[in-house]
Amino acid sequence: MRCAVYVRVSTDKEEQKDSLKYQQELFYNYIAEKGWDIYKFYIDVESGTTAKREELQKLIEDAQDKKFDIILAKELSRLARNGELSYKIKNLCENQGIHIITLDNAINTLTGNTHMFGLYAWMYEQESQNTSNRVKETLKTRAKNGLFKGSNPPYGYEVRDGKLYIRNDETPNIVRRIFKEYLEGNGRQSIARRLYNEGVPTPAQIAGKANAGDKWHDSTIRCILTNPHYVGDLVQGRTTTVSVTSKRRKNVPKEKQFIIKNAHEPIISRETFDAVQNQLEQRRKYITAPKIHLFTNVLFCADCGTGMWFRSNRDGYICGAYARHGKKACTAHTIKEDFLKETILNDIKSLIHQIDKEQYIKKMERKSKSTKSDSQKKINKINKQIDVLQNRKRRFINLLADGIITNEEYQESIEATNKDLTELMEQKNELLSLMESEDVIETIEKLKKELLQFLNFDELTEDILHRLINRIEVKEDGTPIIHYRFTTPKIE
């Protein structure tokens, strides 16, 4: 039996780390007694009410691919404190033939012990909802007493003893600059671009978030321009979660918000703030919907991967990252729309001309036979590599059981091995697909038939484009790399 072990704690506090270690030790002992194998430990440090847990999502994905036989958890609440999520996991496991066992003996599908599943799922969700309600009441009390209850203070402020104070650094001046530049007629995106190119720290960086990016965005500027904290008012409870099982938030009516005037020192005057709100409303009325151009969602920058943006003054497209953030993010990668159309049409004509040649068909037949022979040799080699990696995984388990390697070393080794195995399996599947493809003559005739219907089109329409092309990447010098949707060996 291959065991997927799921371990979860709610926070990264020291006492929770001890709980994490304790849970892992329980599973080592349990699996050793059963004589089973460890497939992988999935460890999350997050609330059990949400499905958006990175390791839980990996576990669900691996369960869909049936990479293991059993899911082990200390109790059902470790997997989910959400009835809907609990049943989703249960149904997935039933469909894939995967068992669920909890160490508290409440759930064990191997022995048919599932009749209490629904009751436990409901109980854990209700317990989480009650905890959430208590936390909300505590935060409401803090808000009524004029104490800031957010996890991160607004950009330009810091929290001391529950109160907001202006930071003694450059961030308050950045806030003032954003308001000033917006009133001077600058757009939110142009303000964001300048701040990024000047290397100004973002709110996420100032807050010390682990995944903080260095790019300023339109949405970030808007959040600052609409935040009433900057005039000195403490305004809290503007949004709330829909339920304990959902992170989706809804707006709270103004009369139900907690508003305390002049609770802290302002960074922006009320006159300036009101003028900005008026400007935001006026500009919103005159915003036109962005135009979708022919190669939108098909054309991408070959270097940064960002979608290309159409620019009428260039009669073509430029890198979206360059357009949004400037040359610090990427270069223009300019390409003309007419040039792309002409290139695609010439490609199709050239391809049909090649297909008409008898020598080309013979060449492709030889290439197909050679490819299949080479593919089989590569598959045999990959199979041997997979066997080596599988044996290596078994040795890691033995080393772990004997205490020769630590759990951290085991996790690193097994993760690297699994990554290599995944890559090998992907290579093998690609080779198998190539070997099982249609007869080359039939394939070429089919391709010719597909292309002939497009040969005489007067205009490259969106429908034709998406039927012919999967993706286009543009190099820095403007050279396009066109990935066609043709079901044929690569045409040189």
Order of alpha helices (4+ residues) and beta strands (2+ residues): beta-alpha-beta-alpha-beta-alpha-alpha-beta-alpha-beta-beta-alpha-alpha-alpha-alpha-beta-beta-beta-beta-alpha-beta-beta-beta-alpha-beta-alpha-alpha-alpha-alpha-alpha-beta-beta
